[in-house]
Amino acid sequence: MKSWWMQSGPAGATLELRDVARPEPAAGQLLVRVHAAGLNRGEFSAGHAAPAAGGQGVPWKAIGGEAAGEVVAVGPGVQGFAPGDAVMGRCNGAFAEYVLMDTAEAMPRPAALSWEAAASLPLTWLVAFDMLVLQGGLRAGQWLLVNGVSSGVGVASLQLAKALQARVIGTSSAQHKLDALAPLGLDVGVCTRGPGFEAAVMAATQGQGVNLVVNAVGGSVFAEALRVMAFEGRLATVGHVDGVLRAEIDLEALHAKRLVVFGVSNRLRTKAQKSAAVPAFRAQVLPLFEQGRIRAVVDQVLDFDRLPEAKAHMEAGRHTGKIVLRVAG
């Protein structure tokens, strides 16, 4: 089968399309024929690669973190899934014709969604669910600020927040992206690449600040995001596309306003920790897609052999929502 592999280092990432053996499912696994796979910026970053044993540099690895497809075989002891089922979920090596998916991560594909739409959901929307619901505690009537609202995780956070009946302020470097998100319920759009949103945020919230911040940009906006937080506000850091990995913390504000700052990453979590939220996500969020209350926003779909082009499009920041590879018809 065909599978995309990557070697990442200080000079950037090198992609290679390889012919590899089709895997066989072990206990608790599904073998899925991939129809589509979603791109996520983090999987291409050097920070997600670990040095090889013995300090021999960064190894090659199969890449891709989420997919949608058809179950073709199940491992020993698997219950609840059978060949022919349409599924989606997080998995390793998703940019391939076939992939192994743990049953703990697998979810039925909502009938209302295409393969491409389904492939854009699992990783990004589970992250949004973690930030807004599990850790963020966002409630109806509260304010959410999303720095980088036109990203995949930004669009998911916007829609999930509106489903929770919260109000949303979003920043983006392009006005046309903010305009495109207005029909999804964006209450206030601020056109800025970095800082410069404080006045608009405080005006919109009548000087109270926001209850939750989703920082998908990085250190360049952290200090200002902290300043616009309300009493007992929470700040989730989910990315650092600006490359700024250090920022000052106003300890007086942190102390006086009883602020909470937390990170959102699966890099160091066990399989059990990562999949723990899947049942709640299936129960609380998937029905919203079936009901049409929220929808997958796919910016572009490219054929399987065009992964380098898809990666370049994503890294240039020209997209609104997700970029997806079409693997099989």
N, C-alpha and C positions, 0 to 999 in steps of 0.2 A: 504494500500500500504506500501511498505518498504521505509524507509528513514533513512539516517545516521545523527546522532546528535553528538554534541561534547560539552564537558565542558573543558575550558582552564584555567589554573592557573599557579602559579610559578613553580610547579613541572612538568608541561607539559600538554599535551592534552589527554583527555580520550574520546574514540570513542564508540558509541553505536548504533547498528542497531535496529530500532524500527518499530513496526506496527502502522501506524497512518491513520486517515481518509483521503481519497482523497479530495483535495481542490476543490472549485467551483470558476470559474472565475467571478470577479466583472467587473464593467464598465472599459473598456480600457485594459482588460487582456485576455490572451490566456491560456487555459489549454493544456499543452504539455505533451505527452507521451515521456519520455526521452529515447533516444537510446544510448547516450553517454554524458559524462560530463568530463570537463578538471580539473586537479588539479592546484592550484596556492599556492605557499609557504605562502603568506601573510595570507590566510584564516585560517591557522593552528597556527598562532602566538598569544601569549598572548596579544599582543598589539592591536589586533583586537577585543578583548572581553571587554565588559563594565560591571562593577559591577551591580548586581541586585539592584532594588530599596530598600532603607532602609539599604544598606550596608551589604546585606546577602551573599556576595560572588559573584562569576561569574555564571550566569545561563547557563543551557543547551540551545543549539540552533541548528536548522537544518542548515547544512553546504553545501557548494558547490556554486560557483559563476558564472558558465557558462555551457551551455548545448546545445545540438542539438537534435531535435526530431520532432514528428508529432503532429500537432494541432488536438485535439480531440473535443474541444468545445471553443466557444468564448463568452465573456461577452457582456452585453448590449451595443449597440452603436458601436461595433467594425466594422471598415471598412478596407478593404485591405487584410484581412486574413480570411481563411475559414477552416473548418475541412478537414483534409487530406493534408494540406500544410506542406512542409518540411521547418523547420525554425531553426535558431540558435540565441543565444543571451545571454546577462548577465541576471542573475536572482538569487534570494535567495533560498537556499535549493535545489541546483541542483543535489546533490547526493541522488536521489529519483526516484521512478518509474514514478511519475507525478510531474510537477512543474508549478507554475503560472509564466507567463512571460508578462511584460508590453509591449503593442504594440509599445511604443516608443523605446524599446530596441530590439525588434524582427527584424530579418533580414532573407530574403530567403536564404536557403542553396544553395550555388553554385552547379550546377549539377555535376561539375567535382570532388567534394569532397565527401568522405565517411562520414558516421556519426561521426566516430572517429576524422577525420581530421577537420570537421566542429566544433566539440565541443572544439577543441584546440585553436580556433581563437578569439572568441568575446572579452574576457577580455584582453588578452595579446596584441592582435593587436590594439585594441582601445587605450591602454596605449602607445604603440609605436607610433601610429598616433598622439596622444596628444603631446608626447615628441619631435618628429622629425618635424612634420608639423605645428600643431596649436601653440605650444609654442616655439619650437626650430628653426623654419624657415630654415631648412636645404635645401640647393640648390645644383644644379648640380656643380660638380667640388670641392665642399667643403669636408673637412675631418671630419669624425665622429670617436670618440673613444668610445668603449663599454667595460666597466669593467664588466666582467662576461658574455662574449658574448655567452657562450654555454647554458645559461639559456633560458627559454621560451621567456621572453621579450627580451633577448639578440639576439636570432635567428631572432625574428620578426623585431627588429631594424636593424639588418644586412640586411635582404632582402628588407625592405622598403627603406633603404638608397640606396641600389643598384638600386632599381626601380626609385629613384629620381636622379640617376646618380652621387651619391656622392661616396667618397672613404672611406673605413672602416678599422680601426685598432681595433683588439679585444684582450682582455686578458682572459686567462683561466688557471686553475691550472693543466690541463692535455694536453699534446701535441696531443694525439690522437683525442681530441675534436676539437682542432684547425684544424687538418688535415681534419676532417670530414666536416668542414665548408668551406674549400677552394673551393669546387665546387659551393657553393652558392655565391661566389664573395668576400670572405674575402681577403683584399689586404695585410694586415700585421697581423700576429698572434704573440703574445708575451706570452710565457708560464710563468706565475707567479700567485701565489695565492693572493698576496697583492700588495704593491708598488714594484717598480723595472722596470717600463715600460717607464720611462722618456727618456732615451737615445734612445730607439727604435722609440718612437713617434717623437722626434725632428729630428732624422735622416730621417725618412720617409717623414716628412713635410718640409724638407730642412730648419729646424730651425724656421719655422713660427708658429708651434703649430696647434692644432685642433680647428675647428669652433664650434663643439658641442661635449659634453661628456655625455654619458648615464652611470650613476653610479648605477649599480645594486648590488654592493658589500657592500658599507657602509663607515663608517668613517675612516677605515684603509687606504683607497686609496684617500680620499678627497683632502688632501693637495697636493699630487703629481698630481692629476687630475687638480687642479687649476693652477699648475705651467706649464702644457703643453698646456694651452689654448691660442689661438691666440687673436689678438686684436678684441674686441667686440665678444668674444666667449661666449657660453652659456653652463651651466652645469645643467643637470637634475638629481635629486636624486630620485630613484624609489624604493630603497630597502636598507636593512642593514642586509644581511645574516651573516655578520661577527660579529654581535652583538655590534659593536662599534657605539655609538650614539652621540659621541662628536668628534669634529675635529677643529684644528686651521684654521683660515682664514687669508691669507696674504692680509691685507687691502691695502697695497701699490700696489700690482698687481691688485686687484679688482678695485681700483681707476684709476690707470694709463691706464690699458687696457680696461676700460669700460666693465667689465665682468658682466654677468647676471647669477645668481644662482636661480634655482627654484625647487620646489618639485612637485611630481606627485603622487597624492593619491585621491581616491574618498571617503575616510572615512567621511569627513565633508561636502560633497557636497549634495545638494538637488537632488531629482529625475530628475527634469528639467535640472539642471546643468550637471548631469552625461550623460543624453541622448542627449544633444544638439549637440554632435559631430557625432551622428549616421548617420544622412542623408548624411553628407559630406563623411563619411567613406564608406557608401554604394556606393556613386557615384564615389569616387576616388580609392578605394582600392579593393572592391569586384571584379570589372572587371579584375583586375590583376590576380586573382586566376582563373577566367574563361579562361583567355588567356594563362595560364600556365607560366606567367612571374615570379610569386612567388608561393610558395607552403607551405603547413603546414608541419612542421617537428615534427613527433610524435615518441618519443623514445620508448615508451612501452604502450601497451594496456592490462589492467587487468580486470577481471570480477568484477562485482558489489560488491560481498561479500569480495573482497580482498583489500578494501580501506586501512586498516592498513598497509598492505604490500606496497601498492603504496606510501603511506605517508612516510614510512621508506626509500624507494628507493629515493624519492625526497630529503629528508632531508640529506641523505648521499652524495648527489651531484654527483651521478653516471650517471645522464642522460644528454643527449644533445637534447634540444627541450622540448616538452611537454610530460607529463604522462597523460593518459586518462583512465577513467573507462568505460567499456562497460556495459550499463544498460539493454538494451533490444535488441533482434535480429531484 
